[in-house]
Amino acid sequence: MADVSGGASGILPHGESLRRALRWLDERVREDPTLDRVKLVGEASTRHDLGPQEEEFLLTRWARGG
């Protein structure tokens, strides 16, 4: 199964969009630890074309430390 992502990257392997979003989120928080993680997840979801389940995963496991 493949995720379809816009831009130059084309078709990505399953889960690659989520991995890229996690890398992006970690970089952002490393640059500025005071950033609102919930808002960042929303931005990452849009930037990396994540689905609702992937976004919920990031909210529960990354943003809120669940």
PyMOL commands that set and color helices and strands:
alter all, ss='L'
color gray80, all
select helices_A, chain A and resi 16-31+37-47+52-63
alter helices_A, ss='H'
color red, helices_A
select strands_A, chain A and resi 2-4+11-13
alter strands_A, ss='S'
color yellow, strands_A
deselect
rebuild
show_as cartoon
